[in-house]
């Protein structure tokens, strides 16, 4: 099972974010669509107050400088290739569910294991 490598910008829970999601800023660095919508509200409120906002995702495996370098230098195709390499154990699932479907599956597994750990 993949380990969490990111921290949700909204709820602060750990989750797995693939390189393609990092590059495309999928869900704004949040663990779910619900958290992404909440984070958008937070950003809008901070912008209205003219406060500085760190929009870069929070990763456990990369510094902010590494994140910025990755986002600004990698193409979408390179990010997809990096993701496919990282998810090589999930090739049959990727063919069936696609990359984003596999990422969601990984995050469901992480959520389940976190719940078991809390029990």
C-alpha positions in Angstrom: 0.0 0.0 0.0 1.2 3.5 -0.8 2.0 5.8 2.1 0.6 9.3 2.4 2.9 11.9 0.9 0.9 15.1 1.3 -1.1 17.0 3.9 -4.5 18.4 3.0 -4.5 22.2 2.7 -8.0 22.3 4.4 -8.4 19.5 7.0 -4.6 18.8 7.5 -5.1 15.0 7.1 -2.3 13.0 5.4 -3.1 11.6 2.0 -1.5 10.3 -1.2 -1.0 12.7 -4.1 0.5 11.5 -7.4 2.9 13.6 -9.4 0.3 14.3 -12.1 -2.1 15.7 -9.4 0.8 17.8 -8.1 1.6 19.2 -11.5 -2.0 19.9 -12.4 -2.9 21.2 -8.9 -5.8 18.7 -8.8 -8.1 19.5 -5.9 -5.8 22.4 -4.9 -3.6 20.1 -2.7 -6.6 18.8 -0.8 -7.6 15.3 0.1 -11.1 15.5 -1.3 -13.4 17.7 -3.4 -15.2 18.8 -0.2 -11.9 19.9 1.3 -11.0 21.6 -2.0 -14.2 23.6 -1.9 -13.6 24.6 1.7 -10.0 25.6 0.9 -11.3 27.7 -2.0 -13.5 29.6 0.5 -10.5 30.1 2.9 -8.4 31.4 0.0 -11.1 33.8 -1.1 -11.5 35.1 2.5 -7.8 35.6 2.8 -7.5 37.4 -0.5 -10.4 39.7 0.5 -8.3 40.7 3.5 -5.2 41.1 1.2 -3.3 38.4 3.3 -0.5 36.4 1.8 -1.5 32.8 0.9 0.8 29.8 0.4 -0.9 28.1 -2.5 1.7 25.3 -3.0 0.7 21.9 -1.8 2.1 20.6 1.5 4.1 17.5 0.8 5.8 15.1 3.3 8.4 14.0 0.7 9.3 17.4 -0.9 10.3 20.8 0.2 8.4 23.9 -1.0 11.4 24.6 -3.3 11.3 21.1 -4.7 7.5 21.4 -5.3 7.8 24.7 -7.1 10.7 23.4 -9.2 8.6 20.3 -10.1 5.5 22.3 -11.0 7.4 24.9 -13.1 9.8 22.6 -14.9 7.9 19.3 -15.6 5.5 19.0 -18.5 2.1 17.3 -18.0 3.5 14.4 -20.0 6.5 14.1 -17.8 4.4 14.3 -14.7 2.1 11.5 -16.1 5.2 9.4 -16.9 6.5 9.9 -13.3 3.1 8.9 -11.9 3.0 5.8 -14.1 6.5 4.8 -12.9 5.6 5.4 -9.2 2.3 3.5 -9.6 3.9 0.6 -11.6 2.4 -1.9 -9.1 -1.0 -0.7 -10.1 -0.8 -1.1 -13.9 -3.9 -3.3 -14.3 -5.9 -1.0 -12.0 -4.8 2.0 -14.0 -6.0 0.4 -17.2 -9.4 -0.2 -15.6 -9.8 2.9 -13.4 -7.3 5.5 -14.8 -4.7 7.3 -12.8 -7.2 9.4 -10.8 -9.3 6.4 -10.0 -6.2 4.5 -8.7 -5.2 7.5 -6.6 -8.7 7.6 -5.1 -8.5 3.9 -4.4 -5.1 4.4 -2.7 -6.5 7.2 -0.5 -9.5 5.0 0.5 -7.0 2.4 1.6 -5.1 5.0 3.6 -8.3 6.3 5.1 -9.3 2.8 6.1 -5.9 2.1 7.7 -6.0 5.4 9.6 -9.4 4.5 11.0 -8.1 1.1 12.1 -5.2 2.8 13.8 -7.6 5.1 15.6 -9.7 2.2 16.9 
